[in-house]
Amino acid sequence: MSKPIDNAKLSKQNVTIEHEEAGSILSPLKALQFFLRKPVTVPLEPRPAADNYRGFHLNDHEKCIGCSSCQKVCDNAAITMVKVPHLPEDPINGIRNLRPAIDYGRCCWCALCVDICPTSAISLSREYVHICTQEEIDSYFILPNETGIHGEYYGEGWQKTSDSDLLDLNRQPMAELEAEERIDNFNEIVAGYTDQQAVIEASRCVQCGMCHDACPTHMDAPEYIRSIWQGNLEEAVRWIYQSNPFSHVCGRVCTHRCEDACSIGRRGEPVSIRWLKRYAMDSVDHERIKQIAAEGKADYLSGKQIAIIGAGPAGLTAAYDLIRKGHQVTVFEARKEAGGMPRYGIPEYRLPYDMLDRDIDVITSMGVKIQTGIQVGKDITMTQLEADFDAVVLAIGLHLGRSTRVPGADHKQVRKAIDLLRRTTDDEDYEIPHRAVVIGGGNVAMDIARTLARQQQQQLGKVQVTVTALEDMTHFLADPVEIKECLEEGIEIYDARGPQACIIKNNKLVGLKTWKVRSIFDEQGRFAPEYDEQDEQIHAADMVIEAIGQMSDNNLLGDELTEALEWQRGRLSIDEQGRTAVDWLWAAGDCVNGPDVVHAIADGHRVAASIDEWLNQQ
């Protein structure tokens, strides 16, 4: 049992304490101890600080990318991003010419800015003395650099360590089919994220917005990633449809420039922005997605009609935007199904066509009319379209393959990759080669190589496909994952090999001759490959497939319109709004910018905005 409190004794103690605090008559003598000490006067001289001291900030301007993560994490609003014009600005590669300036009237030296910095550019120094006179009234607002606020380096104090690092640098692993499980079929390889994986991956995002800057469509990726983290998947889809009506497609085959620009990728693995988009789209009921996409659609008809040639991402994105603005849209597609290059150029193991069909269904549910099997230039002329519609968009893709034109390239067993991919999509029969050699190092080359490998395994029980490319392996144009999966599936890849001739014996194709590539471009950057003729190889083949580039079939335009249009190296010349040299015709997508799904979508948005503005001025 505790003793009772003696209030009388406590009162006596209090009196004593109060008496002691009142001081002694000898107290003034204590000041004498400072008499011989060196006075501390202006200018103050810093004295040594602890190794981990939280002094003024340092910022390595070369390492800093201006992502603003430090500004966003600061609860005191002590950081302002300041434009520094002489620093590089490259949003495509995730660099802004912004650097953090610190308001030391607000800073509490918590070091969260240091702990969150994706590049480890910011640290705290061991410098802690700063004088502000009346003339320097704004001097507490400072743009840190590598040397410290006084131009003299006192050493780093608090800096990011493995214990204080607030970032998760490792992305969630993606489950996929093993090579032996996928080589004899066209089933989708990638499994997709689970709910738990998606939330963990979304939590890695620091909301810096570098992905938004780099994306050709300027998708609001930070917003839909935040919605995924919050568990609000319908809101994530709502954000996605602000800029991308082909999100099932882009959630699988986008070139993900956003991830290349991701600030987390500076030290670790970038956030899996593409897979998170796929997760959100796959997790929400399709009918609900159609309802979300229709939100904000105009409830009136403008009376204007637009014709779009080509039902690929560029054409259908333009149609989606224009129908939302109250215009009537008819899309003419030469092939039997809509989808453009994603359907006829990308194999199903990468992009299941039922997912592509979902994106198209959302667009047609808005009122867009798609007429398939209609060849403009044959079934209907450009002159008719000009007469019947208020505006026309050309979005015809790149459905013709280019030739190497090496000796023997005109043999019937020398085929174009894009033709074989289209025939595979349409289930058209063609003879599967026992040994195939593919010329090219891009994604199309990998796609046809892997398509033939599957068909060989199905029909012949053995994969015998070889890929040859001008580029060395470190400079391949194909995505690294495509190259990795090619090798896993038993496909041989020979890099830095230049095609010299298709070997023909007794009218039969027997192989491809290649030389070692010494260089691809000359000193002016022009395509002018040089070879080592002594390093020659013959790659056995009963079919050679050229995958060295694609072009548009412009014959539909007719002679008169072709003459009226402006061209540059075989491609239509357009202005910044996608307009051609004739006032009723716009062009968008691969036919003007080259193959890239997300760039085609951005083109669709651009021409739709231009057409709507033009129609409103009529």
MARLUM-129620 format. One record per residue: residue in one letter; x, y, z of N, C-alpha, C in turn. Coordinates in steps of 0.001 Angstrom, whole numbers, plus 500000, padded with zeros to 6 digits. Example, Ala and Ser with C-alpha at 12.3 -4.5 7.8 and 13.67 -1.06 7.14 Angstrom:
residues 2
A513190494310507800512300495500507800513200496700507800 S512850497750507080513670498940507140512900500030507870 
This chain:
residues 618
M500851498804500000500000500000500000500882501241500000 S500545502184499131501342503411499067501048504318500243 K502054505119500600501917506025501730501057507206501347 P500246507737502307499434508924502015500322510134501802 I499850511049500948500614512263500644500598513198501844 D501805513665502214501947514620503306501888516017502716 N500671516619502714500483517927502095501330519015502767 A501495518891504048502286519899504770503740519867504305 K504262518639504180505645518488503732505813518993502308 L504795518685501421504834519112500028504830520633499932 S503996521265500806503934522728500804505271523329501200 K505936522706502162507232523199502601508277523101501482 Q508200521962500732509121521797499607508887522882498571 N507604523173498288507285524191497291507852525552497700 V507692525842498966508224527119499459509721527188499234 T510391526047499493511847526001499328512236526214497879 I511500525548496988511788525665495554511600527104495094 E510499527717495533510230529099495138511347530008495659 H511822529726496864512888530541497443514176530415496628 E514491529164496196515706528946495411515604529623494043 E514390529570493448514213530190492145514346531710492244 A514069532230493409514185533677493580515643534129493440 G516601533219493603517994533540493395518712533950494665 S520012534101494514520869534461495635521543535797495325 I521970536449496362522632537736496137523986537553495450 L524467536297495420525745536003494757525582535646493274 S524327535485492826524078535056491449524753535928490404 P524777537252490536525427538079489494526889537732489284 L527520537162490311528938536813490154529154535680489143 K528063534922488860528193533822487896528546534349486501 A528175535564486215528450536130484889529937536274484645 L530718536281485738532163536446485572532801535285484801 Q532126534124484814532703532969484121532778533194482613 F531969534114482062531989534395480627532967535516480259 F533608536088481236534418537285481006535579537030480047 L536225535886480212537392535586479395537075534810478119 R535808534467477931535446533718476715535443534629475495 K535773534032474313535752534794473071534307535130472722 P534025536405472451532632536778472155532165536219470811 V530872535911470725530246535450469474529563536639468849 T530113537140467747529578538342467102529408538104465612 V528756539024464955528595538968463506529916539346462849 P530414538658461818529762537478461234530003536229462072 L528985535436462235529104534200462988529904533183462186 E530711532408462824531486531364462173530934530004462586 P530558529189461613530035527857461966531060527046462726 R530566526303463662531397525395464404531043523967464022 P531908522990464239531654521617463787530330521083464318 A529617520416463425528341519804463801528468518285463727 A527485517607464297527483516146464275527385515641462835 D527887514436462597527909513887461239526517513786460625 N525512513535461418524150513366460905523285514585461211 Y523915515756461319523206516974461702522240517407460608 R521119517999461022520120518477460062520275519985459877 G521265520351459092521497521763458817520757522198457571 F521294523216456899520652523721455689520760522686454565 H519878522856453579519784521862452514520907521987451486 L521252520851450907522081520773449717521239520094448629 N521452520473447385520733519825446286521657519723445082 D521900518505444645522724518253443462521876518549442225 H522115519679441585521287520094440459521405519168439258 E522518518460439132522671517509438036521850516247438284 K521773515851439538521039514638439881519542514902440014 C519177516096440435517767516468440609517068516520439258 I515834515988439172515078515990437914513853516904437992 G513718517644439094512604518578439218511248517915439338 C511188516743439974509939515975440020508922516535441005 S509344517413441911508471518071442896508013517158444032 S508588515978444148508191515084445244508472515726446601 C509588516443446704509931517108447966508880518158448325 Q508426518901447348507410519929447582506103519296448058 K505715518185447418504439517558447760504444516946449153 V505623516463449615505661515787450911505784516769452073 C506120518022451780506360519004452847505041519506453440 D504784519187454692503540519595455364503529521072455710 N504694521719455747504775523126456135504754524079454948 A504614523529453746504653524351452532505920525194452484 A507014524589452887508284525311452939509068525213451635 I508576524427450674509325524212449433508525524742448250 T509174525527447425508592526037446185509494525614445033 M508897525065443965509683524669442805509917525898441928 V511184526168441669511589527364440937512153526962439579 K511706527632438522512200527342437178513613527881437029 V514511527028436547515903527419436308516153527257434812 P516008528313434042515992528205432571517205527526431955 H518396527687432557519586527134431908519703525619432092 L518861525024432941518891523575433134518055522886432054 P518350521627431711517635520943430633516172520690430970 E515317520741429934513889520431430060513586519329429056 D513261518131429546513022516985428661511915516126429266 P510647516549429111509549515822429754509401514386429268 I509779514106428024509667512746427511510529511787428330 N511683512264428768512592511431429551512549511757431039 G511514512483431466511317512712432891512261513714433504 I512492514848432834513355515900433384512652517241433238 R512525517970434346511982519322434333513076520293434779 N513048521510434240514030522503434691513484523266435897 L513099522521436907512625523052438182513535522544439296 R513777523400440281514567522978441432513911523538442702 P514023522818443832513354523253445066514059524410445750 A513285525434446100513771526539446932513129526400448310 I513912526631449368513466526378450742513165527702451442 D511998527779452072511646528920452929511974528511454361 Y513104529011454878513534528598456204512727529259457314 G511790530115456933510835530590457920509758529564458193 R509621528587457294508607527531457445509228526157457752 C510442525929457276511055524605457395511225524200458858 C510907522936459147511098522424460510512205521376460557 W512936521206459461514064520294459389513669518843459717 C512474518463459286512043517077459530512755516098458604 A513275516585457460514044515790456484513179514847455658 L511847515027455662511004514194454802511356514391453327 C511727515618452961512109515887451577513320515055451175 V514236514866452111515417514050451847515031512588451731 D514192512139452647513847510719452701512968510285451533 I512220511237450913511322510875449812511978511055448456 C513049511834448364513636512209447067513960510978446223 P513336510830445037513563509629444224514990509488443728 T515696510591443523517045510526442973518143510662444016 S517775510895445279518738511164446362519544512425446090 A518934513386445390519629514645445085519708515546446304 I518711515485447184518651516390448336519251515728449572 S519989516531450318520478516102451627520514517333452521 L520746517126453797520928518236454735522415518337455079 S522900519559455131524325519768455388524588519883456894 R525856520108457240526229520380458624526426521878458857 E525913522675457923525971524127458056524682524616458719 Y524825525441459756523632525835460499523611527311460881 V524576528101460452524625529520460804524258530350459590 H523275531237459768522871532122458674522383533437459269 I522866534551458733522518535873459235521679536598458196 C520597537225458647519737537999457757519688539430458262 T520162540404457474520084541814457840518851542432457193 Q518584543687457532517390544354457019517410544412455484 E518628544587454899518732544679453452518468543329452779 E518629542254453532518451540912452978517149540304453499 I516071541052453360514821540638453987514271539322453433 D514639538996452184514135537754451582515157536628451622 S516202536770452377517306535815452288517012534478452956 Y515893534351453644515544533049454197514899532143453160 F514637532667451975514103531871450863515280531568449946 I515746530316449952517042529982449361516900528800448403 L517578528888447265517640527806446285518905526991446546 P518801525852447213520003525086447556520697524541446308 N522013524430446395522781523769445354523774522828446013 E524835522476445309525766521482445827526728522036446878 T526859523361446938527909523941447794527403524527449094 G526090524662449271525585525267450494525173526704450281 I524434527266451214523808528569450990524808529713450964 H526010529494451489527028530544451469528144530235450479 G527907529244449629528930528902448648530131528210449233 E530003527721450445531104527022451103530578525703451646 Y531214524626451274530737523294451620531219522888453009 Y530271522581453893530598522183455264530398520687455496 G530061519971454435529868518534454559528409518154454697 E528083516943454274526706516457454352526391516001455764 G525181516338456194524683515854457473523688514737457231 W522415515006457484521371513985457265521208513723455778 Q521273512466455396521049512071454013520311510740453991 K519762510424452813518959509211452696519803507971452953 T519266507078453779519892505781454025518855504699453790 S519272503465453830518335502359453647517271502349454734 D517604502891455903516641502923457001515641504065456857 S516078505186456266515187506344456177514500506475454816 D514908505671453840514337505755452491512851505410452533 L512008506341452097510563506132452139510017505439450891 L510878505139449919510414504602448649510609503092448570 D509629502435447955509742501016447626510265500950446197 L511477500497446022512123500538444710511852499312443852 N511153498330444377510899497084443646509428496955443286 R509155496780441999507774496634441567507249495234441886 Q505955495130441958505319493840442210505529492919441009 P505929491686441252506183490769440130504886490431439400 M504997490256438087503841489904437276503898488423436922 A502872487697437284502811486276436941502558486125435451 E503237485177434830503027484921433411503300483454433102 L502830482996431946503018481615431538504491481339431266 E504953480191431694506313479786431370506398479423429887 A507619479424429356507817479214427918507188477910427439 E507364476845428210506821475549427773505294475509427811 E504691476402428609503235476464428684502625477278427546 R503389478184426956502836479122425985503255478867424544 I504291478044424320504886477962422992503984477292421963 D502999476520422376502135475835421395500729476421421350 N500551477675421826499221478283421827499353479801421792 F498212480475421623498179481935421565497463482525422780 N497454481772423891496857482276425118497651483479425639 E496949484406426294497616485580426826498675485159427840 I499854485725427714500992485333428553500890485926429950 V500541487210430031500554487929431305499252487691432066 A499375487410433365498207487058434168497454488272434693 G498150489365434958497513490535435575497711490531437080 Y497574491704437695497775491842439135496581491328439926 T496876490793441105495829490509442080495464491826442774 D494372491814443553493966493015444284495076493503445206 Q495693492574445925496738492958446876497948493531446144 Q498359492890445056499501493386444294499242494789443761 A498024495010443269497698496317442693497784497425443739 V497272497168444930497318498187445985498759498460446396 I499555497413446539500961497606446917501697498371445833 E501458498017444585502144498701443488501712500163443400 A500417500411443582499920501788443538500521502623444664 S500817501989445806501372502723446944502791503203446677 R503446502687445650504819503099445331504857504460444646 C503735504910444104503692506153443341503807507353444274 V504668508317443921504834509529444734504062510713444160 Q503232510468443136502356511503442570503144512679441986 C504307512398441433505129513490440904504620513996439558 G503909513164438803503346513599437529504303513545436361 M505494512994436540506410512873435408505806511994434306 C505036511001434697504369510119433731503384510913432875 H502652511815433499501686512659432783502388513493431718 D503555514048432051504294514880431103504783514065429907 A505205512828430158505824512016429113504808511350428195 C503612511083428692502602510368427909502109511234426757 P502076510720425519501558511510424395500118511969424599 T499305511201425344497923511605425605497795512390426904 H498908512535427635498923513200428944497859512602429868 M497917511282429992496990510580430878497182511020432320 D496078511047433051496116511407434468496478510181435302 A497652509628435011498065508396435686498150508545437200 P498716509633437741498764509725439209497382509656439849 E496385510230439171495032510228439731494421508834439713 Y494569508107438599493949506769438606494743505795439471 I496031506032439624496810505186440526496395505445441976 R496168506718442314495686507030443664494330506380443919 S493455506396442917492132505787443073492239504287443284 I493176503648442602493402502210442811493861501967444240 W494793502782444716495290502633446089494169502831447104 Q493234503718446799492104503965447700491003502911447553 G491142502018446564490147500976446360488933501415445570 N488991502590444950487872503118444172488152502892442689 L487850501698442199488225501329440842487358502020439792 E486114502294440114485284503025439161485824504438438952 E486314505051440003486914506377439869488203506289439048 A488946505196439201490149504995438396489788504930436915 V488738504172436592488292504083435195487834505453434697 R487180506206435558486712507554435175487912508443434805 W488975508368435582490182509132435260490800508637433958 I490830507326433775491434506752432565490714507244431315 Y489385507282431369488612507672430190488649509175429935 Q489313509928430794489525511331430492490405511495429259 S491255510501428998492212510669427905492458509427427065 N491870508281427415492234507069426677491058506105426526 P490379506134425362489294505184425136489783503801424693 F491097503615424574491664502306424229492480501772425405 S491872501757426567492628501436427772492836499941427984 H491935499099427471492220497662427506493438497363426636 V493526498033425503494668497847424605495939498389425253 C495885499646425715497087500264426286497490499620427605 G496548498986428295496891498269429509497688497006429241 R497861496674427942498588495465427575499774495720426644 V499602496591425663500650496722424643501176498146424482 C500829499052425381501340500420425283502862500419425395 T503490501343424686504949501464424768505400502081426087 H504482502415426951504661502919428324505823503891428473 R505759504966427718506743506037427892506647506621429304 C505458506531429871505251507020431234506194506336432209 E506404505045432027507270504307432935508737504675432725 D509091504983431493510460505424431227510762506734431948 A509729507572432134509914508873432788509688508820434290 C509189507703434819508842507596436245510046507910437128 S509853508815438090510968509225438949511471508076439820 I510594507155440194511021506006441008512043505171440239 G511932505162438911512840504382438084514254504922438044 R514497506087438619515853506631438636516800505791439492 R516271505236440572517104504393441434516617502957441492 G515349502746441167514790501407441250513988501080440011 E512968500264440177512104499889439067510918500856439016 P510592501381437831509474502325437749508163501676438150 V507218502510438562505884502008438895505270501348437652 S504605500238437831504002499502436712502703500178436286 I502836501339435659501675502155435303500772501417434321 R501372500757433339500579500033432339499778498909432995 W500424498119433843499714496994434473498625497486435415 L498828498632436057497787499180436929496577499631436118 K496828500192434939495717500560434057494926499311433669 R495641498268433314494986497007432960494172496470434134 Y494746496535435325494041496032436507492715496757436697 A492741498086436620491511498857436820490475498507435774 M490888498436434516489948498151433431489368496742433542 D490197495782433898489729494395433995488854494164435223 S488926495071436202488231494847437477486831495444437513 V486499496324436563485190496976436560484318496347435476 D483067496099435806482134495486434866482068496295433567 H482037495576432446482084496237431142480906497181430920 E479729496779431328478559497652431150478688498919431982 R479309498785433156479526499970433987480561500893433334 I481580500311432689482573501117431983481902501934430889 K480949501333430184480246502069429128479466503246429703 Q478881503045430867478154504141431517479104505269431920 I480264504904432464481253505906432878481751506679431659 A482030505966430555482544506615429341481542507607428771 A480252507344428978479211508210428408478962509459429240 E479541509520430429479340510700431277479903511941430576 G479128512986430538479581514216429909479338514288428421 K478754513245427848478448513270426413477370514308426128 A477540515042425041476575516080424669475198515457424464 D474167516140424942472800515629424806472077516288423628 Y472845516784422684472266517414421498473074516964420283 L472509517165419082473209516864417840473533518161417119 S474772518277416683475208519505416014474736519573414572 G474364518421414017473997518381412606475189518194411688 K476391518197412233477597518006411444477947516524411363 Q478478516127410202478830514725409996480296514621409595 I480975513668410230482406513467409972482626512040409510 A483427511887408467483829510564407983485246510277408434 I485477509071408916486809508661409344487189507401408578 I488341507411407964488819506271407184489828505512408025 G489435504336408486490314503525409320489799503400410732 A489546502154411159488978501910412487490034501413413463 G491179502087413454492223501795414428492176502779415583 P493170502777416453493164503663417621493031505140417286 A493721505634416253493635507060415914492238507415415429 G491726506650414483490413506945413924489300506821414935 L489321505763415740488238505558416706488355506488417913 T489554506922418263489680507930419317489082509250418855 A489376509643417615488770510852417057487254510714417029 A486756509547416651485314509307416619484709509432418014 Y485385508874419011484924508940420405484793510382420870 D485809511191420601485776512598421022484692513378420284 L484571513153418996483615513924418188482175513578418516 I481900512302418786480533511904419136480148512492420487 R481137512616421392480867513213422697480527514698422578 K481000515321421515480730516744421308479464516985420493 G478728515917420177477437516070419514477457515933418009 H478611515589417438478686515403415993478364513947415636 Q477926513721414415477679512366413939478920511859413224 V479276510608413502480523510056412986480274508710412326 T480824508544411121480811507261410422482238506868410117 V482609505647410503483965505140410283483915504075409190 F484783504222408189484875503265407095486134502427407280 E485951501115407356487051500189407596487106499166406458 A488278499047405823488414498155404675488379496684405075 R488866496360406256488920494955406666487598494526407290 K487487493238407535486194492708407970485895493006409435 E486919493409410198486700493765411600487444495055411935 A486881495817412864487533497042413330488690496691414261 G489570497657414438490692497460415358492014497905414793 G492117497984413465493336498490412853494558497650413153 M495693498315413294496953497614413505496983496771414784 P496336497181415891496330496295417054495726494917416767 R494708494862415902494113493558415586494930492810414543 Y495413493524413538496059492864412414497575492909412469 G498136493475413522499583493522413634500137493029414952 I499268492797415958499729492343417277499113490976417568 P499922489974417878499386488623418135498524488582419397 E497650487583419444496708487473420567497376487131421890 Y498558486518421861499196486212423144499640487483423856 R499759488589423101500048489889423713498772490689423939 L497848490625422993496613491404423068495432490526422686 P494732489947423667493529489164423343492508490052422631 Y491994489573421514491125490423420712489775490695421369 D489380489865422325488132490176423029488301491426423896 M489534491709424351489790492939425098489768494146424158 L490316493991422967490217495037421953488754495297421608 D487979494236421506486551494377421184485807495155422268 R486230495031423517485582495784424598485792497288424406 D487027497663424052487285499086423808486433499598422652 I486339498816421595485552499235420431484073499306420786 D483597498376421600482191498353421994481817499603422786 V482729500080423628482469501315424370482250502465423389 I483072502528422355483001503626421385481724503538420552 T481368502353420097480143502222419300478898502429420157 S479003502118421455477848502337422335477522503820422480 M478479504673422158478261506120422224477508506625420996 G477411505781419962476699506189418749477564506236417504 V478839505899417616479721505876416446479331504706415547 K479187504967414252478853503928413280480120503460412573 I480338502158412559481503501590411874481007500699410741 Q481406501017409513481071500211408345482324499450407923 T482340498135408181483497497312407835483348496766406422 G484482496342405866484473495791404508484240496834403426 I484430498100403732484241499192402770485620499760402417 Q486006499615401162487295500119400721487116501496400088 V487635502495400772487607503836400204488554503859399008 G488102504469397932488857504445396684488324503415395728 K487550502466396256486948501425395415485442501402395605 D485000501191396853483557501153397127482969502552397267 I483791503484397699483386504879397819484620505746397606 T484484506850396899485647507672396566485831508796397572 M487019509351397562487300510505398413486438511702397989 T486163511803396705485304512886396218483911512782396812 Q483396511553396912482079511347397523482100511721399004 L483160511337399689483255511662401110483311513170401320 E484056513858400477484126515313400575482755515940400394 A481959515385399475480637515939399184479624515622400281 D479724514431400871478688513964401800478965514316403263 F480212514688403592480562514914404995481174516300405167 D481084516816406389481630518141406689483134518113406907 A483658516970407292485101516815407485485446515340407341 V486703515080406956487166513706406745488502513531407451 V488659512385408106489911512047408787490507510808408129 L491780510894407767492503509763407197493333509120408302 A493003507890408676493704507181409756493883505726409340 I494655505527408276494683504235407589495787503298408063 G496620503734408994497635502831409519498738502534408530 L499525501512408860500662501086408036500502499600407725 H499747499294406687499408497894406411500243497270405311 L501231498001404789502114497451403761503525497326404315 G504184496198404024505545495993404501506576496511403524 R507723496896404041508829497356403201509762496192402867 S510484496346401765511388495292401306512837495698401495 T513692494714401736515132494955401804515717495204400420 R515074494675399398515516494787397999516881494163397759 V517280493241398602518517492511398347518254491497397241 P519289491009396581519077489997395538518275488809396070 G517278488395395303516442487274395696515245487641396543 A515125488948396921514026489359397799512665489295397109 D512663489138395775511394489039395048510886487601394939 H511574486636395574511136485241395548509817485094396306 K508985484179395860507656484019396465507710483569397922 Q508830482991398337508964482566399735509629483620400619 V509825484811400054510249485952400862508990486765401131 R508589486788402387507280487357402742507448488586403636 K506371489350403739506340490522404621505696490121405951 A506296490554407041505809490193408373504363490623408570 I504035491854408144502697492375408396501641491574407654 D501993491019406475501049490198405722500759488893406462 L501814488269407005501617486995407712500862487211409024 L501112488319409710500376488598410947498893488816410648 R498596489521409558497194489728409174496532488400408839 R497217487546408075496635486251407693496426485367408918 T497300485490409898497120484730411141495867485194411864 T495669486518411939494466487057412588493201486598411874 D493238486597410541492059486224409748491900484719409586 D492771483939410237492728482472410134492849481994408699 E493641482693407896493901482251406520495046481246406530 D494887480170405775495918479144405722497117479618404911 Y498299479320405392499519479484404604500518478443405097 E501436478067404213502376477004404526503338477452405622 I503412476659406670504308476983407776505704476472407432 P506706477341407441508054476911407061508679476002408115 H509555475087407639510307474258408582511420475073409233 R512026475971408435513042476874408971512725478277408478 A512546479200409394512205480574409038513294481513409530 V513628482515408703514573483559409095513868484898408986 V513881485655410070513238486964410122514311488041410050 I514100489046409187515019490175409086514389491354409818 G515039491835410890514514492978411631514719492817413121 G514797493960413826515029493914415266513998494658416080 G512844494959415471511791495665416193510730494725416735 N509684495294417315508623494474417897507893493637416853 V507723494182415632507054493416414581507865492173414235 A509189492314414192510049491153413928509882490102415015 M509837490540416275509661489589417378508274488956417323 D507267489756416960505900489236416907505763488138415853 I506318488364414661506174487340413627507042486128413943 A508209486338414542509065485216414923508355484328415938 R507733484950416923507055484183417974505757483559417465 T505117484231416509503913483653415900504272482398415115 L505318482473414294505748481309413520506234480190414438 A506898480553415543507369479537416484506200478739417050 R505109479412417362503931478720417885503307477817416826 Q503252478315415606502669477501414535503560476305414208 Q504874476498414259505779475368414055505597474317415147 Q505493474766416398505326473833417503504015473071417374 Q502958473768416963501651473134416805501642472103415677 Q502248472470414533502124471636413339503318470715413108 L504510471167413520505719470409413222506392469850414462 G505985470331415634506537469825416883507922470323417213 K508400471369416497509754471851416728509860473305416295 V510553474117417093510752475525416766512099475686416061 Q512058476264414841513277476578414097513110477950413438 V513250478973414256513111480354413803514367481120414192 T514877481898413243516062482727413468515723484186413180 V516184485076414039516021486514413830517394487120413579 T517509487918412505518737488655412236518414490141412220 A519306490954412790519047492395412880520327493176412679 L520202494378412101521357495250411909521944495705413237 E521073496006414202521519496561415480522194495490416340 D523137495942417195523635495022418205522580494906419303 M522720493915420141521655493574421097521297494730422023 T522263495561422372521987496664423297521216497792422624 H521116497784421298520417498846420582519220498320419790 F518731497134420138517551496607419466516372497566419657 L515536497665418640514360498523418728513220497843419477 A513243496538419558512184495799420242512262496017421747 D511104495867422418511085495945423873511951494826424459 P512696495109425528513535494074426137512757492811426515 V511515492977426962510739491794427345510429490919426130 E510262491551424954510023490782423728511248489939423384 I512423490531423524513664489809423228513848488661424219 K513613488957425491513758487938426535512842486753426269 E511582487035425946510622485951425737510904485194424447 C511439485885423427511863485204422204512901484126422525 L513915484517423264514982483583423601514450482423424446 E513529482727425374512940481678426208512183480659425368 E511633481099424248510816480219423404511632479486422345 G512959479560422457513817478776421577514133479433420247 I513877480725420124514161481450418886515597481971418936 E516346481742417861517728482226417785517740483689417348 I518598484479417963518742485878417576520204486150417243 Y520435486641416036521765487042415593521762488557415439 D522486489244416295522527490700416209523689491155415335 A523637492419414913524673493035414065524949492211412815 R523872491750412186523992491007410926523169491732409861 G523793492034408721523108492736407640522788491821406481 P521533491789406007521160490906404892521832491333403596 Q522364490348402866523037490625401592522344489965400414 A521745488819400635521048488135399532520224486990400089 C519103486749399431518334485532399682518877484471398715 I519313483364399261519980482341398462518929481478397763 I518996481450396423518045480686395611518807479603394856 K518365478367394973518940477255394219517830476489393532 N517939476393392205516909475710391415515521476272391707 N515447477620391746514193478353392006513632478120393405 K514438477533394268513985477264395637514802478091396623 L514108478722397556514780479492398599515423478535399600 V516712478739399860517396477837400791518039478567401963 G518125479899401908518737480580403039518901482073402828 L519473482715403838519756484151403800521234484360404104 K521893485147403260523292485481403479523387486810404224 T524183486841405298524377488087406057525865488338406261 W526206489649406425527549490064406800527493490764408150 K528620490738408839528741491427410114528637492935409890 V527866493601410750527681495048410643528774495762411436 R529471496660410756530476497483411430529853498764411980 S529007499381411196528296500586411619527025500699410794 I526041501435411331524750501577410652524600502965410051 F525100503989410747524931505369410295526293505999410024 D526292506974409100527540507675408818527722508826409802 E528744509648409594529057510725410534527963511784410605 Q527155511908409536526047512868409517524747512276410064 G524810511023410541523628510378411093522712509766410051 R523172509685408808522362509097407748522517507584407728 F521458506897407302521482505436407229522438505017406117 A523561504435406488524583504025405517525403502897406142 P524826501692406254525519500599406944526807500175406232 E527792499841407056529045499292406563529220497893407140 Y529793496993406308529863495586406688531298495056406630 D531517493985407365532743493208407269532457492030406345 E532897492134405095532580491109404097533249489774404417 Q534279489801405239534963488556405591534172487738406608 D533268488419407315532448487727408318531077487442407705 E530972486357407019529751485999406280529111484754406876 Q527794484767406955527055483598407437525894483311406495 I525560482037406368524384481603405618523413480990406616 H522236481579406733521215481087407656520209480269406849 A520162478964407099519275478079406347517816478482406558 A517060478488405456515647478892405544514881478434404322 D513632478023404532512724477822403405511668478925403364 M511798479921404288511018481154404206511809482254404891 V511904483408404225512516484604404801511419485644404973 I511354486236406147510303487221406442510960488574406694 E510534489571405938511074490915406094510206491697407085 A510854492214408122510168493013409144511005494249409412 I511229495036408365512148496176408462511423497516408397 G510102497501408471509353498749408410508069498584407626 Q507177499554407768505873499495407122505540500835406489 M504555500812405608504109502034404944502610501951404683 S502050503096404360500609503177404104500303502901402639 D499096502425402404498589502273401039497801503537400713 N498433504451399997497818505746399703497047505774398396 N496899504631397739496213504599396448494758505037396546 L494157504909397726492751505286397892492513506767397657 L493564507580397720493392509026397601493046509456396180 G493527508717395196493315509124393811494363510134393369 D494562510238392069495630511078391520495437512559391829 E494215513047391674493970514484391833494217514936393264 L493705514184394240493897514559395639495355514374396050 T495983513307395573497393513081395885498235514255395431 E497917514800394260498651515943393726498413517203394559 A497203517333395111496860518531395885497473518521397286 L497777517345397798498330517230399143499841517465399145 E500372517777400316501814517938400469502384516694401145 W503581516303400709504179515063401187505606515316401661 Q506048514469402576507422514535403061507934513121403268 R508858512714402423509438511369402470508364510283402441 G507398510464401575506366509458401389505223509523402377 R505283510451403333504198510586404308503510511931404157 L502235511945404483501468513179404402502048514242405323 S502118515456404811502514516582405661501260517161406313 I501332517367407617500203517926408362500714519045409255 D499792519918409701500190520962410634500036520461412068 E500180521362413032500152520957414440498794520425414880 Q497743520741414138496397520242414459496026519010413650 G496965518504412854496687517322412051496007517612410727 R495950518870410314495297519236409058496258519066407889 T495720518598406760496508518469405542496413519767404747 A496908519722403532496917520909402684495538521247402120 V494566520337402236493190520653401821492339520821403065 D491434521794403064490801522226404315489795521244404894 W489357520255404140488352519314404649488953517988405114 L490286517841405013490918516558405292491962516680406396 W491849515817407391492831515687408475493486514297408377 A494623514117408993495289512808409006495857512544410392 A495838511288410792496267510956412157496758509520412224 G497558509258413245497968507898413550499244507468412867 D499391506143412720500624505570412196500972506087410812 C499962506426410001500237506849408623500982508170408559 V500996508934409645501744510190409650502876510199410670 N502780509385411723503776509430412798504545508144413017 G504201507075412312504861505806412546504141504994413609 P504519503709413745503766502787414604503944503040416092 D502851503361416761502839503549418219501385503763418624 V500816502833419366499394502883419714499050504153420472 V499823504474421514499453505606422361499634506936421621 H500605506987420709500773508203419910499589508361418958 A499092507240418431497920507287417558496700507802418308 I496553507398419567495435507879420386495556509389420597 A496766509858420892496983511293421059496648512037419772 D497000511463418635496650512064417340495142512175417175 G494440511119417580492977511135417480492365512267418272 H492859512471419490492379513596420302492661514925419613 R493846515042419048494254516312418446493383516679417249 V493165515733416342492367516067415152490909516285415518 A490406515570416524489011515774416944488822517186417473 A489768517654418299489675519022418825489751520044417701 S490616519791416731490768520713415607489503520758414753 I488937519586414473487716519526413660486560520209414371 D486415519950415668485322520566416424485440522094416405 E486646522600416596486850524049416555486514524605415172 W486948523898414141486705524349412763485213524345412439 L484512523280412846483073523189412570482301524283413299 N482722524600414496482033525647415260482218527038414674 Q483235527180413824483482528479413186482765528617411847 Q482199527511411375481528527551410062480197528286410130 
